[in-house]
Amino acid sequence: MERYDRAITIFSPDGHLFQVEYAQEAVKKGSTAIGVRGKDCVVIGVEKKSIPTLQDDRTIRKIHSIDEHVMLAFAGLTADARVLVDYARIECQSYKLTLEDPVTVGTIARYIANLKQRFTQSPGRRPFGITMLIGGFDYDGTPRLFKTEPSGTYYEYFANSTGRGEKPVREYLEEHYNDETTKDEASVLKLVVKALSQVVQSGAQNIEIAVMTPNKDTEAHCSHRVLSLEEVEALLKEVDEERVATEAEEGKKK
């Protein structure tokens, strides 16, 4: 085995950093996560794996709040995500103490991306095996959504996905993301549920959704909440009823 296949700091002859590519493969084995930016909200949804009967499901979280106005979801190695979430929370508080303003979503996305990148060029380390979807509101009320990769790259999106179901979910979003499906919170929630339904077949117990909306009554000018199981079930039922009605209408036209 050549040394470049083991070392993080050595390129292969054709320009690859294999350890970074292996980290990206770890992401592809992770649970599906999706983020959508609406006109006045940011919604993040994740696929939840089935857990053992004796395990406390409160310890299984794929969506994390890192400040009052920023949340994230991830796909990949949970232990790696825990470390980065802690770093991000400290950076949010440090930024606020230093500048006396909340950190912007773009700033914290760049911070996480820079941290990931440093772990791709230092001997004795390995890349973080996770991709993160980071969403929230800037202080002026603008919704933002970013995606960071194991390599340290990051981009801003209107909607995106990651994890093992990334391809079908992203294709669904590319086809159905428009002004009508993102006009308000209810529309975005339906879009997220429909997209996740492309890869999650077991019902509401395997879906977790968080939504962030503007709220001038709070210091951060926005509110963040995780939907209850009953709310997710109601959304799935509504989406299923719409699908049946659409199929019936198409059947009449034929």
C-alpha positions as CSV (number, residue, x, y, z in Angstrom):
1,M,0.0,0.0,0.0
2,E,1.4,3.4,-1.0
3,R,2.0,5.9,1.7
4,Y,-0.4,8.5,0.2
5,D,-3.2,6.0,0.9
6,R,-2.6,6.3,4.6
7,A,-1.2,9.8,5.2
8,I,-3.5,12.8,5.4
9,T,-0.9,15.3,4.1
10,I,0.2,13.5,1.0
11,F,-1.5,13.7,-2.4
12,S,-1.8,10.7,-4.7
13,P,-0.1,11.0,-8.1
14,D,-3.5,11.9,-9.7
15,G,-4.3,14.7,-7.1
16,H,-6.4,12.9,-4.5
17,L,-6.3,13.1,-0.7
18,F,-7.7,9.6,0.0
19,Q,-8.3,10.2,3.7
20,V,-10.6,13.1,2.9
21,E,-12.4,10.9,0.3
22,Y,-12.8,8.2,2.9
23,A,-14.4,10.7,5.3
24,Q,-16.9,11.6,2.5
25,E,-17.7,7.9,2.2
26,A,-18.5,7.8,5.9
27,V,-21.0,10.6,5.3
28,K,-22.7,8.6,2.6
29,K,-23.4,5.9,5.2
30,G,-25.0,8.3,7.6
31,S,-28.7,9.0,8.1
32,T,-30.3,11.4,5.7
33,A,-30.6,15.0,6.6
34,I,-32.3,17.9,4.7
35,G,-32.4,21.6,5.1
36,V,-34.8,24.1,3.4
37,R,-34.8,27.8,3.5
38,G,-38.2,29.4,3.1
39,K,-39.2,33.1,2.8
40,D,-39.7,33.4,6.6
41,C,-38.4,30.2,8.1
42,V,-35.6,27.6,8.0
43,V,-36.6,23.9,8.4
44,I,-34.2,21.0,9.0
45,G,-35.3,17.4,9.0
46,V,-33.5,14.2,9.6
47,E,-34.0,10.4,9.3
48,K,-33.9,8.7,12.7
49,K,-32.7,5.2,12.9
50,S,-34.6,2.6,14.9
51,I,-33.2,2.4,18.4
52,P,-33.1,-0.5,20.9
53,T,-36.1,-0.8,23.3
54,L,-34.0,0.0,26.4
55,Q,-32.2,3.0,24.9
56,D,-33.4,6.5,25.9
57,D,-34.2,8.2,22.6
58,R,-33.4,11.6,24.1
59,T,-29.7,10.7,23.7
60,I,-30.1,10.2,20.0
61,R,-30.2,13.7,18.5
62,K,-29.2,14.6,14.9
63,I,-30.4,18.2,15.2
64,H,-28.6,20.6,17.5
65,S,-29.1,24.2,18.5
66,I,-25.7,26.0,18.7
67,D,-27.2,29.4,19.5
68,E,-30.6,30.9,19.9
69,H,-30.7,31.7,16.1
70,V,-28.6,28.9,14.6
71,M,-29.2,25.2,14.4
72,L,-27.6,22.3,12.5
73,A,-28.1,18.7,11.4
74,F,-25.4,16.3,10.3
75,A,-24.7,13.0,8.5
76,G,-21.8,10.8,9.4
77,L,-20.0,10.0,12.6
78,T,-22.0,11.1,15.6
79,A,-18.9,11.4,17.9
80,D,-17.2,13.7,15.4
81,A,-20.4,15.8,15.2
82,R,-20.4,16.2,19.0
83,V,-16.9,17.6,19.0
84,L,-17.7,20.2,16.3
85,V,-21.0,21.2,17.9
86,D,-19.1,22.0,21.1
87,Y,-16.5,24.0,19.2
88,A,-19.3,25.9,17.4
89,R,-21.2,26.7,20.6
90,I,-18.1,28.1,22.2
91,E,-17.3,30.2,19.1
92,C,-20.9,31.6,19.1
93,Q,-20.5,32.7,22.7
94,S,-17.0,34.1,22.2
95,Y,-18.2,36.1,19.2
96,K,-21.1,37.6,21.2
97,L,-18.8,38.5,24.2
98,T,-16.2,40.1,21.9
99,L,-18.4,42.0,19.4
100,E,-21.6,42.3,21.5
101,D,-23.6,41.0,18.6
102,P,-24.9,37.5,17.7
103,V,-22.7,35.6,15.2
104,T,-24.0,35.5,11.6
105,V,-24.9,32.1,10.2
106,G,-22.3,32.6,7.5
107,T,-19.6,33.3,10.0
108,I,-20.3,30.2,12.1
109,A,-20.5,28.1,8.9
110,R,-17.1,29.4,7.8
111,Y,-15.7,28.8,11.3
112,I,-16.8,25.1,11.2
113,A,-15.5,24.7,7.6
114,N,-12.1,26.2,8.6
115,L,-11.8,23.8,11.5
116,K,-12.6,20.9,9.3
117,Q,-10.0,22.1,6.7
118,R,-7.2,22.3,9.4
119,F,-7.8,18.6,10.2
120,T,-7.0,17.7,6.5
121,Q,-3.5,19.1,6.5
122,S,-2.0,18.2,9.9
123,P,-0.1,15.0,10.6
124,G,-1.4,12.9,13.4
125,R,-5.0,13.9,12.8
126,R,-7.8,12.7,10.5
127,P,-10.6,14.5,8.8
128,F,-14.0,14.9,10.5
129,G,-16.3,12.2,9.0
130,I,-19.4,14.5,8.8
131,T,-21.2,16.9,6.6
132,M,-23.3,19.6,8.3
133,L,-26.4,21.5,7.3
134,I,-26.3,24.8,9.2
135,G,-29.4,27.0,9.2
136,G,-30.7,30.0,11.0
137,F,-31.4,33.8,10.9
138,D,-29.0,36.7,10.7
139,Y,-29.8,39.6,13.0
140,D,-31.5,41.5,10.2
141,G,-34.0,38.7,9.9
142,T,-32.6,37.0,6.8
143,P,-32.9,33.2,6.7
144,R,-29.7,31.4,5.7
145,L,-28.7,27.8,5.0
146,F,-25.1,26.5,4.6
147,K,-23.5,23.1,4.0
148,T,-20.0,22.1,5.1
149,E,-18.1,19.1,3.7
150,P,-15.3,17.0,5.4
151,S,-12.8,18.7,3.1
152,G,-13.5,22.1,4.6
153,T,-15.5,23.5,1.7
154,Y,-18.8,25.2,2.4
155,Y,-21.6,26.8,0.3
156,E,-24.9,28.5,0.8
157,Y,-28.1,26.9,-0.5
158,F,-31.8,27.4,-0.7
159,A,-32.2,23.7,0.0
160,N,-30.0,20.7,0.2
161,S,-29.5,17.2,1.7
162,T,-26.8,14.9,2.8
163,G,-26.4,11.3,4.0
164,R,-27.2,8.0,2.4
165,G,-30.4,9.3,0.8
166,E,-28.8,12.5,-0.5
167,K,-29.3,11.9,-4.2
168,P,-33.1,11.1,-4.3
169,V,-33.9,13.8,-1.8
170,R,-31.9,16.4,-3.6
171,E,-33.5,15.5,-6.9
172,Y,-36.9,15.9,-5.3
173,L,-35.9,19.3,-4.0
174,E,-34.5,20.4,-7.3
175,E,-37.8,19.5,-9.0
176,H,-40.2,20.9,-6.4
177,Y,-38.5,23.8,-4.7
178,N,-40.2,27.0,-5.9
179,D,-42.0,30.2,-4.6
180,E,-45.2,28.3,-3.9
181,T,-43.6,25.5,-1.9
182,T,-41.6,27.9,0.2
183,K,-44.1,30.8,0.7
184,D,-44.7,30.1,4.4
185,E,-43.8,27.7,7.3
186,A,-46.6,25.2,6.5
187,S,-45.5,24.9,2.9
188,V,-41.9,24.4,3.8
189,L,-42.7,21.7,6.3
190,K,-44.7,19.8,3.7
191,L,-41.9,20.1,1.3
192,V,-39.4,18.6,3.8
193,V,-41.8,15.8,4.8
194,K,-42.4,14.9,1.1
195,A,-38.7,15.0,0.4
196,L,-37.8,12.8,3.4
197,S,-40.6,10.4,2.4
198,Q,-38.5,9.5,-0.7
199,V,-36.1,7.6,1.6
200,V,-37.9,7.1,4.9
201,Q,-40.7,4.6,4.7
202,S,-41.4,3.7,8.4
203,G,-43.5,6.7,9.5
204,A,-43.3,9.6,11.9
205,Q,-41.2,7.8,14.5
206,N,-38.3,7.8,12.1
207,I,-38.4,11.5,11.2
208,E,-37.3,14.5,13.3
209,I,-38.0,18.0,12.2
210,A,-37.0,21.4,13.6
211,V,-38.2,24.8,12.4
212,M,-36.9,28.3,13.1
213,T,-39.0,31.3,12.5
214,P,-38.8,35.1,13.2
215,N,-39.9,36.3,16.7
216,K,-39.3,39.9,17.7
217,D,-40.2,39.1,21.3
218,T,-36.9,37.2,21.8
219,E,-33.4,38.5,22.1
220,A,-32.3,36.6,19.1
221,H,-35.4,37.8,17.1
222,C,-36.3,34.2,16.2
223,S,-37.7,31.0,17.8
224,H,-36.6,27.4,17.4
225,R,-38.7,24.3,18.1
226,V,-38.7,20.6,17.4
227,L,-41.9,19.2,16.1
228,S,-43.6,16.6,18.3
229,L,-44.4,13.1,17.1
230,E,-48.1,14.0,16.8
231,E,-47.2,17.0,14.6
232,V,-45.1,14.9,12.3
233,E,-47.8,12.3,12.1
234,A,-50.4,15.0,11.2
235,L,-48.0,16.3,8.5
236,L,-47.5,12.8,7.0
237,K,-51.3,12.2,7.0
238,E,-51.9,15.5,5.3
239,V,-49.3,14.8,2.7
240,D,-50.7,11.3,2.1
241,E,-54.2,12.7,1.6
242,E,-52.9,15.2,-0.9
243,R,-51.1,12.5,-2.8
244,V,-54.3,10.3,-2.9
245,A,-56.4,13.2,-4.1
246,T,-53.8,14.1,-6.8
247,E,-53.7,10.5,-8.0
248,A,-57.5,10.4,-8.1
249,E,-57.6,13.6,-10.1
250,E,-55.1,12.3,-12.6
251,G,-57.1,9.1,-12.9
252,K,-60.2,11.0,-13.9
253,K,-58.3,12.9,-16.6
254,K,-57.3,9.6,-18.2
